């Protein structure tokens, strides 16, 4: 059975189904992270004995991670552009670079987490560290989710390019929107947790 | 179509440079000692909003999208602010008071406390 509106646009929304679907999903994600930000602000402003984690966090490493995510966002959008220009080789290079940056992000995060644990800075240590691990941990899970989808799309999923190139391009656009959202969340997490 | 896309490539490159510069600005702003803490907070969040705008408008193409997506996002933003400010107004909450629900809970709690105290 052929599922309609995979490639062609729906006349009522002017969108293909997956695009509307991913935006609805991202809307729910905004509420998820919004709830965490709200809780963080409330806990921080109402606690007179707030443990300032700025002094124990590694700002240069977090800045490197910010640069990695921004770079991955650019390479992601460039991979979609490559498919629009029917250049599969360039697409593979750009998506490969996106994967590389996302793995780089995870490696940096690993070093950050292990350094904290080695000093006994675990979530139970203080409310501020609990907030830090909850928010960055959830973000890391989203990065891992993105990596799994990238690996599928550059691996077995690439077969679709041969049979349904438009649909495959749409898939890349949809996963790109998700990835930019992950970048967007980090843009706000970085100053909120590390700098302010 | 392809000409239009090629035009976008230069925009993506410029946005990338702008995002990196704004990241450096964020880090620098965190080292500046502002006389009031909220000024530093405001500066940090304003830069983050600028970066967020660039990502959303250019990479996610929100500067040129369909009305269904704008509708979804407007609803999300409204509920996001409700969610953000709801705890701040918690002390004004009187829903449920006056119908016996909360009074019963309070009465029960005091009763239990008194019971355990003895």
Interface residues (C-beta under 8 A of the other chain):
Chain A: X13 X14 X15 X19 X20 X23 X24 X27 X30 X31 X34 X35 X37 X38 X39 X41 X42 X59 X63 X66 X67 X70 X71 X73 X74 X76 X77 X78 X81 X84 X85 X176 X177 X180 X181 X183 X184 X187 X188 X190 X191 X192 X194 X195 X196
Chain B: X1 X2 X5 X6 X8 X9 X12 X13 X15 X16 X19 X20 X23 X26 X27 X29 X30 X40 X41 X44 X45 X47 X48 X51 X52 X55 X56 X59 X60 X66 X67 X68 X69 X72 X73 X75 X76 X79 X80 X83 X84 X86 X87 X88
